[in-house]
């Protein structure tokens, strides 16, 4: 199993479905929210994603297609 950290930014205009929940259900990726911050127009969180590399890649690609900005966090 792989583990990677990513910063996910959600915008009010695209916040129409439960992205984190769907990542777990559809892609079998465990998401540990390490830090989160919200404002009136957006939300941002840093999450550790654990699962198979292919599943993590697919989950992040899907999240991007839903309007979520994804940036990988390097330690």
N, C-alpha and C positions, 0 to 999 in steps of 0.2 A: 504494500500500500504506500502511496505517495502522500505527502503533505506539503501544501503550498499556501502562502498568504497572499491575499489580494485586497485592494481597496475598491469597494463598490460604491458608486455614487448614483443615487436615485433622484430623479427630477420629478417635480409635481405633475408635469404634463404626462409623464410615462408611468406613473405609479398607479397602475390599475389592477395589478394582480400580486399574489403573494410569492415573490421571486424566491426568497430563501426557502420557503416550504416546498416549492416546486423543484428546486435544485435537489433537495433531499429525496423527494418522491420519484421524480422522473429520471434522475441520473445516479442515484445511490451514492451521493456524496454527503458526508457529514460536514456540517458547517458550525464552527465554533466562533461566535462573535466576540472578538477581543476588545474592540473599541467602537463606539458609535457616537454620532453627533447629528443633530438636526437643526434646520432653520425653517423659515416660512416657505422657501421655494425648493429646498433639496434636503436630502439625508445622505450621510456618508458613513460607511462602516468598514472596519478592517476585520477580515474573517480569515480563519485558518480552515482550509478545505482539505479534507482527507478522503481518499478513495483511489481508484485506479487512475493512472495518468490520462487514459483516454476518456474516462468519465468526467474528470475535472475539466479537461479541455472542452468537451461537449457542453458541459454546464455553463462554462464561461462564455462560450460562443453563443449559446442560447440566450443568456442574460443580456449580452450585448445586442442581440437582435430585438430584445424587448425594450431597448432604450437605456439600459444601465451602462454607465461608463465603468470599465474594468481596467485597473492598473495593478500589475504584479508588484508585490512588496518584497524587496530583497533585504536580507538581514546581514 
